[in-house]
């Protein structure tokens, strides 16, 4: 069961990083990117069910149900925390890229 929850958390983190990076590339604003990530995290809690199928736990987990299935709200909150954690890592990467000068708009650099 723990393996299935770790997989859920890590996949949510990857999705959160992708969402942050795409929204930052579209808007070039940190606040707007965080707003998009928080809206997606809220939509995850509201619209995606938090039940985990026992078959997935048996196939990808420990081979059999060794732990009781957690409450669906716990799974939903774990997914949303994964989204926020992935977005946090992506924001650190964007900040370092901005510091090094990789995120400048170079389209009009040669225009006098």
N, CA, C and O atoms as a printed pandas DataFrame, in Angstrom:
     atom_number atom_name residue_name chain_id  residue_number  x_coord  y_coord  z_coord
0              1         N          UNK        A               1    0.812   -1.195    0.000
1              2        CA          UNK        A               1    0.000    0.000    0.000
2              3         C          UNK        A               1    0.857    1.261    0.000
3              4         O          UNK        A               1    0.536    2.253   -0.654
4              5         N          UNK        A               2    1.951    1.197    0.746
5              6        CA          UNK        A               2    2.844    2.354    0.811
6              7         C          UNK        A               2    3.451    2.626   -0.563
7              8         O          UNK        A               2    3.611    3.783   -0.952
8              9         N          UNK        A               3    3.793    1.558   -1.306
9             10        CA          UNK        A               3    4.350    1.760   -2.643
10            11         C          UNK        A               3    3.355    2.463   -3.557
11            12         O          UNK        A               3    3.726    3.354   -4.321
12            13         N          UNK        A               4    2.108    2.064   -3.478
13            14        CA          UNK        A               4    1.084    2.694   -4.318
14            15         C          UNK        A               4    0.932    4.168   -3.960
15            16         O          UNK        A               4    0.763    5.001   -4.850
16            17         N          UNK        A               5    0.990    4.501   -2.682
17            18        CA          UNK        A               5    0.879    5.908   -2.271
18            19         C          UNK        A               5    2.108    6.714   -2.691
19            20         O          UNK        A               5    1.990    7.884   -3.053
20            21         N          UNK        A               6    3.284    6.090   -2.642
21            22        CA          UNK        A               6    4.499    6.780   -3.082
22            23         C          UNK        A               6    4.444    7.043   -4.582
23            24         O          UNK        A               6    4.843    8.113   -5.042
24            25         N          UNK        A               7    3.950    6.072   -5.346
25            26        CA          UNK        A               7    3.806    6.257   -6.789
26            27         C          UNK        A               7    2.829    7.391   -7.076
27            28         O          UNK        A               7    3.092    8.229   -7.939
28            29         N          UNK        A               8    1.710    7.427   -6.366
29            30        CA          UNK        A               8    0.729    8.511   -6.532
30            31         C          UNK        A               8    1.372    9.868   -6.253
31            32         O          UNK        A               8    1.172   10.823   -7.004
32            33         N          UNK        A               9    2.143    9.946   -5.172
33            34        CA          UNK        A               9    2.772   11.202   -4.778
34            35         C          UNK        A               9    3.799   11.654   -5.816
35            36         O          UNK        A               9    3.818   12.826   -6.192
36            37         N          UNK        A              10    4.645   10.746   -6.281
37            38        CA          UNK        A              10    5.677   11.120   -7.233
38            39         C          UNK        A              10    5.098   11.507   -8.597
39            40         O          UNK        A              10    5.571   12.454   -9.224
40            41         N          UNK        A              11    4.092   10.789   -9.049
41            42        CA          UNK        A              11    3.455   11.155  -10.316
42            43         C          UNK        A              11    2.762   12.517  -10.204
43            44         O          UNK        A              11    2.776   13.303  -11.152
44            45         N          UNK        A              12    2.172   12.787   -9.073
45            46        CA          UNK        A              12    1.566   14.105   -8.863
46            47         C          UNK        A              12    2.629   15.194   -8.866
47            48         O          UNK        A              12    2.397   16.289   -9.377
48            49         N          UNK        A              13    3.785   14.900   -8.301
49            50        CA          UNK        A              13    4.878   15.875   -8.309
50            51         C          UNK        A              13    5.364   16.192   -9.709
51            52         O          UNK        A              13    5.646   17.348  -10.025
52            53         N          UNK        A              14    5.463   15.183  -10.542
53            54        CA          UNK        A              14    5.877   15.411  -11.927
54            55         C          UNK        A              14    4.828   16.250  -12.660
55            56         O          UNK        A              14    5.169   17.172  -13.402
56            57         N          UNK        A              15    3.566   15.928  -12.448
57            58        CA          UNK        A              15    2.493   16.690  -13.092
58            59         C          UNK        A              15    2.488   18.137  -12.597
59            60         O          UNK        A              15    2.270   19.058  -13.384
60            61         N          UNK        A              16    2.725   18.345  -11.305
61            62        CA          UNK        A              16    2.784   19.706  -10.764
62            63         C          UNK        A              16    3.934   20.511  -11.352
63            64         O          UNK        A              16    3.781   21.698  -11.641
64            65         N          UNK        A              17    5.088   19.866  -11.531
65            66        CA          UNK        A              17    6.227   20.558  -12.134
66            67         C          UNK        A              17    5.943   20.930  -13.583
67            68         O          UNK        A              17    6.309   22.017  -14.031
68            69         N          UNK        A              18    5.297   20.037  -14.312
69            70        CA          UNK        A              18    4.965   20.318  -15.704
70            71         C          UNK        A              18    3.955   21.457  -15.793
71            72         O          UNK        A              18    4.094   22.344  -16.635
72            73         N          UNK        A              19    2.946   21.439  -14.935
73            74        CA          UNK        A              19    1.933   22.497  -14.946
74            75         C          UNK        A              19    2.558   23.849  -14.623
75            76         O          UNK        A              19    2.261   24.847  -15.278
76            77         N          UNK        A              20    3.428   23.879  -13.607
77            78        CA          UNK        A              20    4.074   25.144  -13.251
78            79         C          UNK        A              20    4.930   25.662  -14.395
79            80         O          UNK        A              20    4.874   26.845  -14.732
80            81         N          UNK        A              21    5.710   24.793  -14.984
81            82        CA          UNK        A              21    6.625   25.210  -16.037
82            83         C          UNK        A              21    5.861   25.707  -17.274
83            84         O          UNK        A              21    6.245   26.706  -17.882
84            85         N          UNK        A              22    4.785   25.012  -17.639
85            86        CA          UNK        A              22    4.001   25.449  -18.789
86            87         C          UNK        A              22    3.299   26.781  -18.528
87            88         O          UNK        A              22    3.253   27.646  -19.403
88            89         N          UNK        A              23    2.758   26.938  -17.335
89            90        CA          UNK        A              23    2.088   28.205  -17.029
90            91         C          UNK        A              23    3.099   29.339  -16.901
91            92         O          UNK        A              23    2.783   30.477  -17.249
92            93         N          UNK        A              24    4.302   29.058  -16.414
93            94        CA          UNK        A              24    5.313   30.098  -16.335
94            95         C          UNK        A              24    5.800   30.476  -17.733
95            96         O          UNK        A              24    6.048   31.650  -18.006
96            97         N          UNK        A              25    5.936   29.500  -18.610
97            98        CA          UNK        A              25    6.369   29.800  -19.977
98            99         C          UNK        A              25    5.316   30.619  -20.713
99           100         O          UNK        A              25    5.655   31.433  -21.572
100          101         N          UNK        A              26    4.050   30.412  -20.387
101          102        CA          UNK        A              26    2.987   31.153  -21.058
102          103         C          UNK        A              26    2.840   32.567  -20.513
103          104         O          UNK        A              26    2.555   33.491  -21.275
104          105         N          UNK        A              27    3.028   32.754  -19.209
105          106        CA          UNK        A              27    2.753   34.065  -18.619
106          107         C          UNK        A              27    3.994   34.826  -18.163
107          108         O          UNK        A              27    3.947   36.050  -18.050
108          109         N          UNK        A              28    5.097   34.137  -17.900
109          110        CA          UNK        A              28    6.333   34.734  -17.366
110          111         C          UNK        A              28    6.105   35.443  -16.033
111          112         O          UNK        A              28    6.832   36.371  -15.679
112          113         N          UNK        A              29    5.087   34.995  -15.302
113          114        CA          UNK        A              29    4.793   35.577  -13.986
114          115         C          UNK        A              29    4.738   34.453  -12.959
115          116         O          UNK        A              29    4.056   33.445  -13.147
116          117         N          UNK        A              30    5.456   34.649  -11.893
117          118        CA          UNK        A              30    5.533   33.634  -10.852
118          119         C          UNK        A              30    4.207   33.486  -10.113
119          120         O          UNK        A              30    3.773   32.371   -9.824
120          121         N          UNK        A              31    3.577   34.595   -9.813
121          122        CA          UNK        A              31    2.322   34.577   -9.073
122          123         C          UNK        A              31    1.206   33.898   -9.875
123          124         O          UNK        A              31    0.411   33.135   -9.325
124          125         N          UNK        A              32    1.157   34.177  -11.153
125          126        CA          UNK        A              32    0.132   33.561  -11.990
126          127         C          UNK        A              32    0.367   32.051  -12.097
127          128         O          UNK        A              32   -0.589   31.275  -12.104
128          129         N          UNK        A              33    1.611   31.642  -12.180
129          130        CA          UNK        A              33    1.924   30.218  -12.267
130          131         C          UNK        A              33    1.517   29.490  -10.992
131          132         O          UNK        A              33    0.971   28.387  -11.043
132          133         N          UNK        A              34    1.786   30.117   -9.845
133          134        CA          UNK        A              34    1.364   29.508   -8.586
134          135         C          UNK        A              34   -0.152   29.454   -8.482
135          136         O          UNK        A              34   -0.703   28.498   -7.937
136          137         N          UNK        A              35   -0.822   30.462   -8.995
137          138        CA          UNK        A              35   -2.286   30.453   -8.997
138          139         C          UNK        A              35   -2.843   29.297   -9.815
139          140         O          UNK        A              35   -3.799   28.642   -9.400
140          141         N          UNK        A              36   -2.250   29.048  -10.969
141          142        CA          UNK        A              36   -2.693   27.934  -11.806
142          143         C          UNK        A              36   -2.476   26.611  -11.085
143          144         O          UNK        A              36   -3.346   25.740  -11.104
144          145         N          UNK        A              37   -1.320   26.459  -10.452
145          146        CA          UNK        A              37   -1.032   25.213   -9.740
146          147         C          UNK        A              37   -2.002   25.013   -8.572
147          148         O          UNK        A              37   -2.484   23.902   -8.351
148          149         N          UNK        A              38   -2.288   26.071   -7.834
149          150        CA          UNK        A              38   -3.215   25.944   -6.706
150          151         C          UNK        A              38   -4.638   25.644   -7.162
151          152         O          UNK        A              38   -5.359   24.906   -6.491
152          153         N          UNK        A              39   -5.047   26.207   -8.292
153          154        CA          UNK        A              39   -6.372   25.894   -8.826
154          155         C          UNK        A              39   -6.440   24.430   -9.255
155          156         O          UNK        A              39   -7.438   23.755   -9.004
156          157         N          UNK        A              40   -5.391   23.944   -9.894
157          158        CA          UNK        A              40   -5.365   22.534  -10.304
158          159         C          UNK        A              40   -5.344   21.619   -9.079
159          160         O          UNK        A              40   -5.993   20.573   -9.085
160          161         N          UNK        A              41   -4.610   21.993   -8.032
161          162        CA          UNK        A              41   -4.595   21.197   -6.813
162          163         C          UNK        A              41   -5.970   21.165   -6.155
163          164         O          UNK        A              41   -6.398   20.120   -5.664
164          165         N          UNK        A              42   -6.665   22.304   -6.142
165          166        CA          UNK        A              42   -8.019   22.343   -5.585
166          167         C          UNK        A              42   -8.982   21.508   -6.418
167          168         O          UNK        A              42   -9.845   20.819   -5.874
168          169         N          UNK        A              43   -8.833   21.569   -7.737
169          170        CA          UNK        A              43   -9.684   20.754   -8.606
170          171         C          UNK        A              43   -9.399   19.267   -8.420
171          172         O          UNK        A              43  -10.297   18.436   -8.557
172          173         N          UNK        A              44   -8.157   18.937   -8.110
173          174        CA          UNK        A              44   -7.806   17.544   -7.840
174          175         C          UNK        A              44   -8.532   17.037   -6.605
175          176         O          UNK        A              44   -9.057   15.924   -6.600
176          177         N          UNK        A              45   -8.562   17.849   -5.566
177          178        CA          UNK        A              45   -9.247   17.436   -4.336
178          179         C          UNK        A              45  -10.755   17.323   -4.560
179          180         O          UNK        A              45  -11.403   16.424   -4.022
180          181         N          UNK        A              46  -11.307   18.238   -5.354
181          182        CA          UNK        A              46  -12.757   18.264   -5.533
182          183         C          UNK        A              46  -13.244   17.204   -6.509
183          184         O          UNK        A              46  -14.212   16.502   -6.219
184          185         N          UNK        A              47  -12.588   17.075   -7.666
185          186        CA          UNK        A              47  -13.156   16.285   -8.743
186          187         C          UNK        A              47  -12.590   14.872   -8.913
187          188         O          UNK        A              47  -13.281   14.014   -9.464
188          189         N          UNK        A              48  -11.392   14.603   -8.472
189          190        CA          UNK        A              48  -10.805   13.269   -8.659
190          191         C          UNK        A              48  -11.080   12.437   -7.417
191          192         O          UNK        A              48  -10.746   12.855   -6.309
192          193         N          UNK        A              49  -11.683   11.266   -7.584
193          194        CA          UNK        A              49  -11.980   10.442   -6.411
194          195         C          UNK        A              49  -10.701    9.925   -5.762
195          196         O          UNK        A              49   -9.691    9.703   -6.430
196          197         N          UNK        A              50  -10.766    9.742   -4.466
197          198        CA          UNK        A              50   -9.585    9.341   -3.718
198          199         C          UNK        A              50   -9.511    7.864   -3.398
199          200         O          UNK        A              50   -8.684    7.446   -2.588
200          201         N          UNK        A              51  -10.353    7.078   -4.013
201          202        CA          UNK        A              51  -10.320    5.648   -3.717
202          203         C          UNK        A              51   -9.254    4.963   -4.555
203          204         O          UNK        A              51   -9.094    5.259   -5.739
204          205         N          UNK        A              52   -8.540    4.061   -3.943
205          206        CA          UNK        A              52   -7.523    3.263   -4.628
206          207         C          UNK        A              52   -8.058    1.857   -4.764
207          208         O          UNK        A              52   -8.504    1.252   -3.789
208          209         N          UNK        A              53   -8.012    1.340   -5.980
209          210        CA          UNK        A              53   -8.503   -0.005   -6.240
210          211         C          UNK        A              53   -7.542   -1.026   -5.629
211          212         O          UNK        A              53   -6.325   -0.898   -5.761
212          213         N          UNK        A              54   -8.088   -2.024   -4.970
213          214        CA          UNK        A              54   -7.260   -3.048   -4.349
214          215         C          UNK        A              54   -6.448   -3.842   -5.348
215          216         O          UNK        A              54   -5.376   -4.346   -5.013
216          217         N          UNK        A              55   -6.948   -3.965   -6.589
217          218        CA          UNK        A              55   -6.210   -4.693   -7.611
218          219         C          UNK        A              55   -4.894   -3.992   -7.933
219          220         O          UNK        A              55   -3.877   -4.655   -8.136
220          221         N          UNK        A              56   -4.900   -2.649   -7.984
221          222        CA          UNK        A              56   -3.672   -1.902   -8.249
222          223         C          UNK        A              56   -2.671   -2.068   -7.111
223          224         O          UNK        A              56   -1.464   -2.144   -7.338
224          225         N          UNK        A              57   -3.175   -2.122   -5.913
225          226        CA          UNK        A              57   -2.286   -2.310   -4.766
226          227         C          UNK        A              57   -1.658   -3.697   -4.829
227          228         O          UNK        A              57   -0.472   -3.851   -4.538
228          229         N          UNK        A              58   -2.434   -4.700   -5.204
229          230        CA          UNK        A              58   -1.895   -6.049   -5.298
230          231         C          UNK        A              58   -0.896   -6.176   -6.440
231          232         O          UNK        A              58    0.111   -6.871   -6.305
232          233         N          UNK        A              59   -1.161   -5.511   -7.567
233          234        CA          UNK        A              59   -0.279   -5.636   -8.724
234          235         C          UNK        A              59    0.994   -4.816   -8.566
235          236         O          UNK        A              59    2.084   -5.323   -8.829
236          237         N          UNK        A              60    0.880   -3.559   -8.141
237          238        CA          UNK        A              60    2.029   -2.663   -8.069
238          239         C          UNK        A              60    2.553   -2.454   -6.658
239          240         O          UNK        A              60    3.621   -1.869   -6.474
240          241         N          UNK        A              61    1.835   -2.913   -5.684
241          242        CA          UNK        A              61    2.254   -2.726   -4.298
242          243         C          UNK        A              61    3.080   -3.897   -3.806
243          244         O          UNK        A              61    3.976   -4.372   -4.505
244          245         N          UNK        A              62    2.785   -4.351   -2.633
245          246        CA          UNK        A              62    3.571   -5.399   -1.997
246          247         C          UNK        A              62    3.147   -6.807   -2.421
247          248         O          UNK        A              62    3.717   -7.785   -1.937
248          249         N          UNK        A              63    2.175   -6.928   -3.301
249          250        CA          UNK        A              63    1.724   -8.238   -3.738
250          251         C          UNK        A              63    0.433   -8.667   -3.077
251          252         O          UNK        A              63   -0.286   -9.507   -3.616
252          253         N          UNK        A              64    0.129   -8.113   -1.933
253          254        CA          UNK        A              64   -1.124   -8.383   -1.237
254          255         C          UNK        A              64   -1.413   -7.207   -0.326
255          256         O          UNK        A              64   -0.529   -6.398   -0.044
256          257         N          UNK        A              65   -2.631   -7.116    0.127
257          258        CA          UNK        A              65   -3.009   -5.998    0.989
258          259         C          UNK        A              65   -2.438   -6.221    2.383
259          260         O          UNK        A              65   -2.971   -7.013    3.160
260          261         N          UNK        A              66   -1.363   -5.526    2.694
261          262        CA          UNK        A              66   -0.754   -5.653    4.012
262          263         C          UNK        A              66   -1.233   -4.564    4.951
263          264         O          UNK        A              66   -1.174   -4.712    6.171
264          265         N          UNK        A              67   -1.706   -3.473    4.378
265          266        CA          UNK        A              67   -2.202   -2.365    5.183
266          267         C          UNK        A              67   -3.640   -2.079    4.785
267          268         O          UNK        A              67   -4.037   -2.361    3.655
268          269         N          UNK        A              68   -4.412   -1.532    5.685
269          270        CA          UNK        A              68   -5.760   -1.129    5.268
270          271         C          UNK        A              68   -5.690    0.043    4.304
271          272         O          UNK        A              68   -4.753    0.839    4.356
272          273         N          UNK        A              69   -6.667    0.150    3.435
273          274        CA          UNK        A              69   -6.722    1.237    2.473
274          275         C          UNK        A              69   -7.021    2.530    3.229
275          276         O          UNK        A              69   -7.960    2.574    4.024
276          277         N          UNK        A              70   -6.232    3.589    2.993
277          278        CA          UNK        A              70   -6.464    4.841    3.722
278          279         C          UNK        A              70   -7.756    5.526    3.269
279          280         O          UNK        A              70   -8.340    5.193    2.237
280          281         N          UNK        A              71   -8.161    6.467    4.060
281          282        CA          UNK        A              71   -9.355    7.243    3.758
282          283         C          UNK        A              71   -9.158    7.992    2.437
283          284         O          UNK        A              71   -8.054    8.467    2.172
284          285         N          UNK        A              72  -10.186    8.109    1.610
285          286        CA          UNK        A              72  -10.031    8.797    0.317
286          287         C          UNK        A              72   -9.542   10.234    0.424
287          288         O          UNK        A              72   -8.849   10.719   -0.471
288          289         N          UNK        A              73   -9.892   10.918    1.506
289          290        CA          UNK        A              73   -9.429   12.295    1.671
290          291         C          UNK        A              73   -7.912   12.348    1.844
291          292         O          UNK        A              73   -7.268   13.291    1.384
292          293         N          UNK        A              74   -7.347   11.357    2.493
293          294        CA          UNK        A              74   -5.892   11.296    2.662
294          295         C          UNK        A              74   -5.208   11.149    1.313
295          296         O          UNK        A              74   -4.192   11.794    1.052
296          297         N          UNK        A              75   -5.765   10.299    0.454
297          298        CA          UNK        A              75   -5.187   10.101   -0.874
298          299         C          UNK        A              75   -5.306   11.370   -1.706
299          300         O          UNK        A              75   -4.371   11.722   -2.425
300          301         N          UNK        A              76   -6.435   12.061   -1.622
301          302        CA          UNK        A              76   -6.610   13.307   -2.362
302          303         C          UNK        A              76   -5.641   14.380   -1.882
303          304         O          UNK        A              76   -5.056   15.100   -2.693
304          305         N          UNK        A              77   -5.471   14.489   -0.583
305          306        CA          UNK        A              77   -4.535   15.473   -0.046
306          307         C          UNK        A              77   -3.098   15.127   -0.407
307          308         O          UNK        A              77   -2.285   16.023   -0.635
308          309         N          UNK        A              78   -2.777   13.844   -0.461
309          310        CA          UNK        A              78   -1.439   13.423   -0.864
310          311         C          UNK        A              78   -1.173   13.800   -2.315
311          312         O          UNK        A              78   -0.073   14.235   -2.655
312          313         N          UNK        A              79   -2.174   13.635   -3.166
313          314        CA          UNK        A              79   -2.023   14.037   -4.568
314          315         C          UNK        A              79   -1.827   15.544   -4.696
315          316         O          UNK        A              79   -0.970   15.997   -5.455
316          317         N          UNK        A              80   -2.610   16.315   -3.962
317          318        CA          UNK        A              80   -2.485   17.774   -4.071
318          319         C          UNK        A              80   -1.158   18.252   -3.477
319          320         O          UNK        A              80   -0.570   19.202   -3.994
320          321         N          UNK        A              81   -0.677   17.625   -2.416
321          322        CA          UNK        A              81    0.638   17.971   -1.874
322          323         C          UNK        A              81    1.745   17.618   -2.857
323          324         O          UNK        A              81    2.747   18.328   -2.948
324          325         N          UNK        A              82    1.569   16.525   -3.594
325          326        CA          UNK        A              82    2.525   16.181   -4.639
326          327         C          UNK        A              82    2.564   17.225   -5.740
327          328         O          UNK        A              82    3.638   17.581   -6.224
328          329         N          UNK        A              83    1.402   17.715   -6.135
329          330        CA          UNK        A              83    1.338   18.777   -7.141
330          331         C          UNK        A              83    2.068   20.027   -6.669
331          332         O          UNK        A              83    2.848   20.622   -7.413
332          333         N          UNK        A              84    1.808   20.416   -5.434
333          334        CA          UNK        A              84    2.435   21.624   -4.891
334          335         C          UNK        A              84    3.944   21.424   -4.715
335          336         O          UNK        A              84    4.726   22.342   -4.959
336          337         N          UNK        A              85    4.346   20.236   -4.295
337          338        CA          UNK        A              85    5.778   19.955   -4.150
338          339         C          UNK        A              85    6.516   19.977   -5.478
339          340         O          UNK        A              85    7.623   20.509   -5.561
340          341         N          UNK        A              86    5.923   19.412   -6.508
341          342        CA          UNK        A              86    6.534   19.459   -7.832
342          343         C          UNK        A              86    6.619   20.872   -8.369
343          344         O          UNK        A              86    7.607   21.241   -9.003
344          345         N          UNK        A              87    5.587   21.665   -8.118
345          346        CA          UNK        A              87    5.608   23.061   -8.552
346          347         C          UNK        A              87    6.667   23.850   -7.784
347          348         O          UNK        A              87    7.303   24.742   -8.345
348          349         N          UNK        A              88    6.855   23.532   -6.529
349          350        CA          UNK        A              88    7.885   24.209   -5.736
350          351         C          UNK        A              88    9.277   23.918   -6.307
351          352         O          UNK        A              88   10.102   24.824   -6.422
352          353         N          UNK        A              89    9.536   22.653   -6.664
353          354        CA          UNK        A              89   10.830   22.322   -7.269
354          355         C          UNK        A              89   11.003   23.020   -8.616
355          356         O          UNK        A              89   12.095   23.492   -8.935
356          357         N          UNK        A              90    9.939   23.087   -9.402
357          358        CA          UNK        A              90   10.021   23.773  -10.694
358          359         C          UNK        A              90   10.257   25.265  -10.500
359          360         O          UNK        A              90   10.957   25.885  -11.301
360          361         N          UNK        A              91    9.684   25.854   -9.448
361          362        CA          UNK        A              91    9.914   27.280   -9.213
362          363         C          UNK        A              91   11.358   27.549   -8.799
363          364         O          UNK        A              91   11.909   28.601   -9.126
364          365         N          UNK        A              92   11.969   26.619   -8.092
365          366        CA          UNK        A              92   13.390   26.762   -7.747
366          367         C          UNK        A              92   14.245   26.711   -9.007
367          368         O          UNK        A              92   15.188   27.488   -9.155
368          369         N          UNK        A              93   13.916   25.803   -9.909
369          370        CA          UNK        A              93   14.655   25.695  -11.171
370          371         C          UNK        A              93   14.501   26.963  -11.999
371          372         O          UNK        A              93   15.476   27.448  -12.573
372          373         N          UNK        A              94   13.296   27.502  -12.067
373          374        CA          UNK        A              94   13.061   28.737  -12.823
374          375         C          UNK        A              94   13.830   29.896  -12.199
375          376         O          UNK        A              94   14.404   30.714  -12.917
376          377         N          UNK        A              95   13.847   29.974  -10.875
377          378        CA          UNK        A              95   14.581   31.059  -10.213
378          379         C          UNK        A              95   16.078   30.970  -10.502
379          380         O          UNK        A              95   16.725   31.994  -10.723
380          381         N          UNK        A              96   16.624   29.780  -10.503
381          382        CA          UNK        A              96   18.054   29.631  -10.810
382          383         C          UNK        A              96   18.339   29.951  -12.269
383          384         O          UNK        A              96   19.375   30.535  -12.586
384          385         N          UNK        A              97   17.429   29.571  -13.156
385          386        CA          UNK        A              97   17.619   29.896  -14.575
386          387         C          UNK        A              97   17.537   31.403  -14.798
387          388         O          UNK        A              97   18.282   31.947  -15.613
388          389         N          UNK        A              98   16.644   32.081  -14.086
389          390        CA          UNK        A              98   16.553   33.536  -14.201
390          391         C          UNK        A              98   17.815   34.199  -13.666
391          392         O          UNK        A              98   18.289   35.184  -14.232
392          393         N          UNK        A              99   18.350   33.671  -12.593
393          394        CA          UNK        A              99   19.556   34.228  -11.994
394          395         C          UNK        A              99   20.749   34.109  -12.944
395          396         O          UNK        A              99   21.600   34.997  -12.993
396          397         N          UNK        A             100   20.806   33.017  -13.693
397          398        CA          UNK        A             100   21.901   32.809  -14.639
398          399         C          UNK        A             100   21.661   33.481  -15.984
399          400         O          UNK        A             100   22.564   33.526  -16.819
400          401         N          UNK        A             101   20.467   34.000  -16.206
401          402        CA          UNK        A             101   20.182   34.724  -17.431
402          403         C          UNK        A             101   19.629   33.887  -18.562
403          404         O          UNK        A             101   19.599   34.348  -19.703
404          405         N          UNK        A             102   19.189   32.669  -18.283
405          406        CA          UNK        A             102   18.655   31.801  -19.335
406          407         C          UNK        A             102   17.207   32.088  -19.672
407          408         O          UNK        A             102   16.719   31.624  -20.702
408          409         N          UNK        A             103   16.514   32.827  -18.850
409          410        CA          UNK        A             103   15.088   33.067  -19.058
410          411         C          UNK        A             103   14.795   34.461  -19.605
411          412         O          UNK        A             103   13.679   34.959  -19.461
412          413         N          UNK        A             104   15.786   35.094  -20.230
413          414        CA          UNK        A             104   15.570   36.412  -20.809
414          415         C          UNK        A             104   14.873   36.285  -22.155
415          416         O          UNK        A             104   15.007   35.272  -22.843
416          417         N          UNK        A             105   14.135   37.313  -22.521
417          418        CA          UNK        A             105   13.496   37.354  -23.819
418          419         C          UNK        A             105   14.498   37.949  -24.814
419          420         O          UNK        A             105   14.731   39.158  -24.803
420          421         N          UNK        A             106   15.077   37.136  -25.649
421          422        CA          UNK        A             106   16.140   37.581  -26.542
422          423         C          UNK        A             106   15.637   37.997  -27.917
423          424         O          UNK        A             106   16.453   38.262  -28.800
424          425         N          UNK        A             107   14.365   38.063  -28.128
425          426        CA          UNK        A             107   13.838   38.386  -29.458
426          427         C          UNK        A             107   14.246   39.775  -29.919
427          428         O          UNK        A             107   14.538   39.964  -31.099
428          429         N          UNK        A             108   14.273   40.741  -29.032
429          430        CA          UNK        A             108   14.515   42.101  -29.425
430          431         C          UNK        A             108   15.870   42.624  -28.904
431          432         O          UNK        A             108   16.044   43.836  -28.773
432          433         N          UNK        A             109   16.813   41.743  -28.611
433          434        CA          UNK        A             109   18.116   42.172  -28.103
434          435         C          UNK        A             109   18.928   42.925  -29.160
435          436         O          UNK        A             109   19.671   43.844  -28.816
436          437         N          UNK        A             110   18.800   42.551  -30.448
437          438        CA          UNK        A             110   19.623   43.151  -31.469
438          439         C          UNK        A             110   19.031   44.435  -32.040
439          440         O          UNK        A             110   19.672   45.106  -32.848
440          441         N          UNK        A             111   17.830   44.777  -31.633
441          442        CA          UNK        A             111   17.171   45.987  -32.153
442          443         C          UNK        A             111   17.715   47.209  -31.430
443          444         O          UNK        A             111   17.731   47.233  -30.199
444          445         N          UNK        A             112   18.172   48.250  -32.181
445          446        CA          UNK        A             112   18.780   49.410  -31.505
446          447         C          UNK        A             112   17.830   50.282  -30.774
447          448         O          UNK        A             112   18.239   51.277  -30.176
